[in-house]
Amino acid sequence: MTLDHVRSKLPPVLSLDQIFAALQSHDSDAVRREAQTPFHRLQTAIILDDFAGFIADYANKLRSDALSGEESDLLRIVVHTALHLRQQGFDVPADAVGTVLEEYISQLAVGEHRDLVALYTAQLPAEKQIEVYAEFLQKITDSLPVRLQFLQLAESHGLDWDAIAKRTSYLALLQHDVSDGGSDDDGQISAGAAQCSFRLAEPVESITPQELEQVRAIEWITSDPRLYDYALTQVCRLSRRLMLRGRTNVTARLLNSLPKGFVQQAWIDKSVEMDTPKSSPAKRRRTSVDDDPFVAGAAADKANVSSETASCFLEYIHILAMCDSLAFYSGWAELMCQQPVVPEDHSLAPAHIQAQWIEWKDLVVPRTAEAIRIFQDKILAVGWLTESTLQIDTSAGGSQDAELQMRVTELAQLRALYVPEVVFRLHAVLYDSRVAVPKNLSRSLELAQMVADESAGIYREMAKPSRAYPKGRLTPFMALMRRSAFELLKSKQTSHQAMPVLLGEPAGF
């Protein structure tokens, strides 16, 4: 039996294109709408071997329109279809695949599958991988162990993890530098803007959430010892910017957050090697931190340490010394405020008050001596942050000229701010402690000789104008010297009047 007598009313089907064209122009509205749904269009493109055209149109749509929640499933299918076809050797437009991949990665980054971001980022073109994954990491606010796990995932999927860590840290710092409103062209805080708002913070003063995020930004580059040289440079750079705003409390928080073993023995060896034979013993002791628990146990080859890294290590030591000095001074000042109130003639005070005063004095005397030692030996006697002390080679040329010049400028501004501040605080230690250590009053006058000493050059920092102190600080310093002189004369007159009359001397002689 044959079917020759059966005749169709429709034209013969000559190709698949004809079938799908007929669906799209069907008389039924329901059939036409179904044929135009995204999933059916994707199926049509795959069947007709036109996936390249489909994904190109889809990528253009993603670039111009925000993705709705209903389309997330389609995006996932398109991404995996594209990756599969590319793996099988089909020609799929790379720019379109990159667009849909980036959109899919952004969806994963805010969902429950963040651990897959590294896997899909590795499918992007090499020139996009670092930026995309760094932007993802920069937005993570989890605890440090969780954040470092995502960095380890990048390495396990073949991404350039060290470049990603550096870029993530940079983006985090850049974001807050820009938000501070005083940034230069590369997003870093301009030294002038920072100094204009200078106010020295107390060590116990709280830090802002933005400052805490800057501290946490450094954690990306201290996550692996292989990045420590680079991290040291960035730690010093951020510390300078913070200290130019007087935020020594944040600087101390930053330095204390560095991992154990951060300081490398190779840095110490290289910095000592760079030092000249004429260096003073105090200067050599400054770089000897072998007993520090933060020094790495295994010594690296110092030949692999650059002069720039060794210079930054010396800067790190100086900044750490300043933070420690100011913190110690704060504790000393608090102790001074606890001084018991006693009459000028202590013998007239009740016994329990005299006992309190003696107990207080026993605490103040050694703390005062230590405060004097710290300020003199760790700051004023070592050429704090001078180019020669830090072994900075300003003759280096090339693309690092601007970076080097910025560092030199910031170091000069820090000296102009902090060296006079240390002198003033050292005078306060000597002058205010005269009640417990009377000889310190005369020692406070000796600061004039130290400031005027040409070899130390402290007077130049005292006279240097800044935005914080437009007229410098020599005039206020001379006022302190007059105050010490008057107080010394007064004490001598009082002691002379208290002396017993010599035998044979007329009364009132």
Summary of the structure (lengths in Angstrom):
residues: 509
radius of gyration: 35.5
end to end distance: 156.3
largest distance: 161.6
contacts: 1436
relative contact order: 0.05
helix: 67%
strand: 1%
